[in-house]
Amino acid sequence: MSESENRRLVEQLWEHFDAFDFAAVAPLLHDDFVCEWPQSRERIRGRDNYIAVNQHYPGRWRIAIQRLVVSEDGVATQVRLESEGSVVHAASFFEFRDCKIVKQVDWWPEPSPTPEWRARWVERMDGDD
């Protein structure tokens, strides 16, 4: 697959998630699809489980791609997710096989306070994007 085809698959995935059109995600995923969430130590095996987890995830959200990086090995994205007035950012890494997404690893970090000990060397980033 070309880098542009991989890019388009990932763009479509996030577009469908933003629209809550989970049925449209299924054709983008390989039969051997796996998604990993290292922070909670969860692995979602199979497109049906992945779609079900997202369909049943509480609340309604909006997703926007902030950055997308493509290489011959895969695609990485930084997305902004807004839900019920809160904003989180995520980094996701995608691998491909047979013109479909075969693996996704998502990092959904929680915001954390700025430690005082390093305040003199850093500047605070305000805002949600």
C-alpha positions in Angstrom: 0.0 0.0 0.0 1.2 3.5 -0.6 1.7 6.1 2.0 -1.2 8.1 0.6 -3.6 5.1 0.9 -2.5 4.5 4.5 -3.0 8.2 5.2 -6.5 8.1 3.7 -7.5 5.0 5.8 -6.6 6.7 9.0 -8.3 9.9 8.0 -11.5 7.9 7.2 -11.3 6.1 10.6 -11.2 9.4 12.5 -13.9 11.0 10.3 -16.2 8.0 11.0 -15.5 8.2 14.7 -16.3 11.9 14.7 -19.6 11.2 13.0 -20.4 8.3 15.3 -20.7 6.1 12.1 -19.1 3.0 13.6 -20.5 0.6 10.9 -18.4 2.5 8.4 -15.2 1.7 10.4 -15.5 -2.1 9.9 -14.4 -2.2 6.3 -11.2 -0.3 7.1 -10.1 -2.9 9.6 -8.2 -6.2 8.8 -9.7 -9.5 9.9 -6.7 -9.8 12.4 -7.2 -6.3 13.8 -5.9 -5.5 17.3 -6.1 -2.3 19.2 -4.0 -1.8 22.4 -4.5 0.8 25.2 -1.2 0.5 27.1 -2.2 2.8 29.9 -5.1 0.7 31.0 -3.4 -2.5 29.9 -6.2 -3.5 27.6 -6.1 -5.3 24.2 -9.2 -5.3 21.9 -9.0 -8.2 19.6 -11.2 -8.1 16.4 -13.1 -5.4 14.6 -16.4 -6.4 16.2 -15.1 -5.9 19.7 -13.4 -2.7 18.8 -16.6 -1.3 17.3 -18.7 -2.5 20.2 -16.3 -0.8 22.8 -16.6 2.5 20.9 -20.3 2.3 20.4 -20.8 1.7 24.1 -18.3 4.2 25.3 -20.2 6.7 27.5 -21.0 10.2 26.2 -20.7 11.8 22.8 -17.4 13.3 21.5 -15.9 15.2 18.6 -12.5 14.2 17.2 -10.2 16.4 15.1 -6.9 15.4 13.7 -4.2 17.9 14.7 -1.3 16.1 13.2 -0.8 13.1 10.9 2.6 11.7 10.1 3.1 9.0 7.4 6.0 6.8 6.9 6.5 3.6 4.9 6.1 1.6 8.2 2.8 3.2 9.4 0.9 6.3 10.4 0.9 8.3 13.6 -1.8 10.8 14.6 -2.3 13.4 17.3 -6.0 14.0 17.8 -8.1 16.4 19.9 -11.2 14.9 21.5 -13.8 17.1 23.0 -16.6 15.6 25.2 -19.0 17.3 27.5 -16.8 20.4 27.9 -13.5 18.6 28.5 -10.7 18.2 26.0 -8.1 15.5 25.8 -5.3 14.8 23.3 -4.3 11.4 22.1 -1.4 9.9 20.1 -2.2 6.8 18.0 0.0 4.6 15.9 -1.3 2.5 13.0 0.1 -0.5 11.1 -1.4 -2.0 7.9 -1.7 -5.3 6.1 -3.6 -6.1 2.9 -4.8 -2.5 2.4 -6.4 -2.4 5.9 -5.6 -1.3 9.4 -4.3 -4.3 11.3 -3.0 -2.7 14.5 -3.7 0.5 16.4 -2.0 1.6 19.6 -3.6 4.5 21.4 -2.1 6.7 24.2 -4.8 8.8 25.9 -2.9 10.7 28.6 -4.7 12.5 31.4 -3.7 16.1 31.9 -1.4 16.5 34.9 -0.4 19.6 36.9 2.9 21.3 36.2 5.5 20.5 38.9 6.8 23.6 40.6 10.4 22.3 40.7 10.8 22.9 36.9 8.8 26.1 36.6 11.9 28.3 36.0 12.9 26.3 32.8 9.5 25.8 31.2 6.6 27.9 30.1 3.0 26.9 30.9 0.8 26.0 27.9 -2.6 27.4 28.6 -5.8 26.4 26.7 -7.0 23.1 25.4 -5.3 22.8 22.1 
